[in-house]
């Protein structure tokens, strides 16, 4: 069993590296990848420990990079990347990301204020790993009146349903701030890696047509076909498209520790994941 989509406390997860390795060993995971958002800092922690004391499986260098396609915010997973090369890339410029998120938080506060949504307008991002959408959403959840007045805000992902929705007042055209998808993919290739589209069915789009357009217009290498919130039909659709287009396959839980309590490392939601190593043997060697 493998899990190639894991977040640590170096982005928006809560577990540190040792906790991840210990859990992976307990679960018997054959391969894992730390895919923090727009950073590879977690991999520096591996240099400070004897990894084999905690985990003897395969660790695939990874990262989850933010971009857009047709003005819809999406994520690209990079695997087998050269860590020293990627550190020189603007894709993992934390200070740049922090400035963008601060700007977005002010946008959410302004829009919410105009809509009459109760909020502490002086809220700030905790640190350079914070997300503006998460910070704002956690703040407005504190006020019961917001649930009564705007119940749809609390039904699903605020980021996917509102920030990434062109018809929403909270919408942000992240295309103006995020790096181009083709640049992102080229950077992953420059760093000797493979680029995979992450969790297609989480995006607010016509999913299959959206994916086909990405395949047609970019040099994407693969698709994340196995994911915690995918049902069997969705996974099968992606497996078929991957085969038809000679694309590689990956899969992972999107584990965030206590920040996404429904998702368990390796096993996803309600044990719906059991991804065998064989699905990645085409592009990964043990």
C-alpha positions in Angstrom: 0.0 0.0 0.0 1.2 3.5 -0.8 0.3 7.1 0.0 1.7 9.8 -2.3 -0.3 12.8 -1.0 0.7 13.8 2.5 1.0 17.2 4.2 3.1 18.0 7.3 3.3 20.9 9.7 5.5 22.6 7.2 2.4 23.6 5.2 -1.2 23.1 6.4 -0.9 19.7 8.1 -0.4 19.1 11.8 1.9 16.1 12.0 5.7 16.5 12.0 8.0 14.3 10.0 8.6 11.7 12.7 4.9 11.3 13.3 4.4 10.7 9.6 7.2 8.1 9.4 6.0 6.3 12.5 2.5 6.1 11.2 3.6 5.0 7.8 5.7 2.2 9.3 2.8 1.0 11.5 0.5 0.9 8.5 3.0 -1.0 6.5 3.1 1.6 3.7 5.6 0.6 1.0 6.0 4.2 -0.4 5.1 7.7 0.7 5.6 11.2 -0.5 5.5 14.4 1.4 3.6 16.9 -0.8 3.5 20.1 1.1 2.0 23.2 -0.6 4.5 25.2 -2.5 7.4 24.1 -0.3 9.9 21.3 0.2 11.2 22.4 3.5 10.0 19.2 5.2 12.7 17.2 3.4 15.4 19.2 5.3 14.2 17.4 8.4 15.2 14.0 6.9 18.8 15.1 7.0 18.7 15.4 10.8 17.5 11.9 11.5 18.3 8.2 10.8 15.3 7.6 8.7 15.6 3.8 8.9 14.9 3.9 12.6 11.4 5.1 11.8 10.5 4.0 8.3 12.1 1.6 5.8 9.8 2.1 2.9 10.4 4.2 -0.2 10.2 8.0 0.2 9.5 9.8 -3.1 10.4 13.5 -3.2 7.3 15.4 -3.8 5.5 18.8 -3.7 2.1 20.2 -4.4 2.2 23.4 -6.5 -0.5 26.0 -6.9 -1.5 27.2 -10.4 -4.6 27.8 -12.5 -6.1 26.5 -15.7 -8.8 28.4 -17.5 -8.8 30.8 -14.5 -9.7 27.9 -12.1 -7.3 27.4 -9.2 -5.8 23.9 -9.3 -2.8 22.0 -8.0 -0.1 20.0 -9.7 1.8 17.3 -7.8 5.5 17.0 -8.6 7.2 13.6 -7.9 10.8 12.4 -8.1 11.9 16.0 -8.0 15.5 17.0 -7.4 15.2 18.9 -4.2 18.2 21.1 -4.7 17.0 22.2 -8.1 13.4 22.9 -7.0 14.7 25.1 -4.1 15.9 27.6 -6.8 12.5 27.9 -8.4 9.9 30.6 -7.8 7.4 27.8 -7.4 8.5 27.4 -3.8 9.1 31.1 -2.9 7.4 31.3 0.5 7.7 35.0 0.9 5.9 35.6 -2.5 3.1 33.2 -1.5 2.7 34.9 1.9 2.2 38.3 0.3 -0.4 36.9 -2.0 -2.3 35.2 0.8 -2.3 38.5 2.9 -3.8 40.3 -0.1 -6.5 37.6 -0.5 -7.4 37.7 3.2 -8.2 41.4 2.9 -10.3 40.7 -0.1 -12.4 38.1 1.8 -12.8 40.6 4.7 -14.0 43.4 2.4 -16.5 41.1 0.5 -17.8 39.6 3.7 -18.3 43.0 5.3 -20.3 44.2 2.3 -22.5 41.1 2.5 -23.0 41.6 6.3 -21.1 38.6 7.3 -19.9 38.9 10.9 -16.1 38.8 11.3 -13.2 40.3 13.2 -11.9 42.5 10.5 -8.5 42.7 12.2 -7.7 39.0 11.7 -4.2 38.2 10.4 -2.5 35.1 9.0 -0.7 33.2 11.7 2.4 32.6 9.7 3.7 32.2 6.1 2.2 28.7 5.9 -1.3 30.0 6.5 -4.1 30.1 3.8 -6.2 33.2 3.6 -9.4 31.1 2.8 -8.9 28.9 5.8 -8.1 31.8 8.1 -11.2 33.7 7.0 -13.5 30.6 7.1 -12.4 29.6 10.6 -13.1 33.2 11.7 -16.7 33.4 10.3 -17.5 30.0 11.8 -17.3 31.5 15.2 -20.5 33.5 14.8 -23.9 31.6 14.8 -25.7 34.3 12.9 -23.5 33.6 9.9 -24.8 30.1 9.7 -28.4 31.4 9.8 -27.9 34.1 7.3 -25.6 32.3 4.8 -25.9 28.6 5.3 -24.4 27.7 1.9 -21.1 29.1 3.0 -20.7 26.2 5.4 -21.8 23.5 3.1 -18.6 22.1 1.6 -15.2 23.7 0.8 -15.2 27.5 1.1 -12.2 27.7 -1.2 -13.5 25.4 -3.9 -17.1 26.5 -3.9 -16.6 30.2 -3.4 -13.1 31.4 -3.9 -12.7 29.4 -7.1 -16.2 30.0 -8.4 -16.5 32.8 -11.0 -20.1 33.4 -10.0 -19.2 34.0 -6.3 -18.5 37.5 -4.8 -15.6 35.9 -3.0 -14.0 34.8 -6.3 -10.4 35.6 -7.0 -8.8 35.4 -10.4 -5.7 33.7 -9.1 -4.4 33.6 -12.6 -3.1 37.1 -12.0 -0.9 35.9 -9.1 -0.1 32.2 -9.5 2.5 30.9 -11.9 1.3 29.5 -15.2 0.5 25.8 -15.4 2.9 25.2 -18.3 5.7 27.0 -16.3 4.9 24.9 -13.3 5.1 21.7 -15.3 8.3 22.8 -17.0 9.8 23.5 -13.6 9.0 20.1 -12.4 10.6 18.6 -15.5 13.6 20.9 -15.1 14.0 19.3 -11.6 13.9 15.8 -13.1 10.4 15.1 -11.9 7.0 14.0 -13.2 3.9 16.3 -13.1 0.5 14.9 -12.1 -2.9 16.7 -11.9 -4.1 16.5 -8.3 -7.7 15.5 -7.2 -9.6 16.5 -10.3 -13.1 16.0 -8.9 -12.5 18.5 -6.1 -12.5 21.3 -8.7 -15.7 23.3 -9.5 -15.6 22.5 -13.2 -16.9 20.1 -15.9 -14.4 17.6 -14.8 -13.7 15.3 -17.7 -13.7 18.0 -20.3 -11.5 20.1 -18.1 -9.0 17.2 -17.8 -9.1 16.6 -21.5 -8.2 20.2 -22.2 -5.3 20.0 -19.8 -4.1 16.8 -21.5 -4.4 18.5 -24.9 -2.6 21.8 -24.0 0.0 20.9 -21.5 2.8 18.4 -21.0 1.2 16.8 -17.9 2.7 13.4 -17.2 0.0 11.8 -15.1 -3.2 11.9 -13.1 -3.9 11.3 -9.4 -6.5 8.6 -10.0 -6.9 7.4 -6.3 -8.0 9.9 -3.7 -9.8 10.0 -0.4 -13.0 11.7 -1.7 -13.2 9.8 -5.1 -15.8 7.1 -5.6 -15.1 4.0 -7.6 -16.8 5.4 -10.7 -14.6 8.6 -10.6 -11.4 6.5 -10.1 -12.3 4.3 -13.0 -13.0 7.2 -15.3 -9.5 8.6 -14.5 -7.9 5.2 -15.0 -9.5 4.9 -18.4 -8.4 8.4 -19.4 -4.9 7.8 -18.2 -4.6 4.6 -20.3 -6.1 6.2 -23.4 -3.6 9.1 -23.2 -0.5 7.1 -22.1 -0.4 9.0 -18.8 1.1 7.8 -15.5 -1.0 7.0 -12.4 -0.6 8.2 -8.8 -2.8 8.2 -5.7 -2.8 9.4 -2.1 -5.0 10.4 0.8 -4.3 14.1 1.1 -3.6 13.6 4.7 -3.5 16.7 6.9 -3.5 15.3 10.4 -6.0 17.1 12.7 -6.8 19.7 10.1 -8.7 17.1 8.1 -9.7 14.6 10.7 -11.9 12.5 8.3 -8.8 11.6 6.2 -6.5 8.9 7.6 -3.0 8.4 6.4 -2.8 5.6 3.8 -6.5 4.6 4.2 -8.3 7.8 3.3 -12.0 8.2 4.4 -13.7 5.2 6.0 -10.8 3.0 4.8 -11.7 3.6 1.1 -8.1 3.7 0.0 -5.8 0.7 -0.4 -3.5 1.8 -3.2 -1.1 -1.0 -4.3 2.5 -0.2 -5.2 1.9 -1.7 -8.6 0.0 1.4 -9.8 3.2 3.4 -9.7 5.7 0.7 -10.7 5.8 2.2 -14.3 7.5 5.3 -13.1 9.0 4.4 -9.7 11.6 1.8 -8.7 11.7 0.4 -5.2 
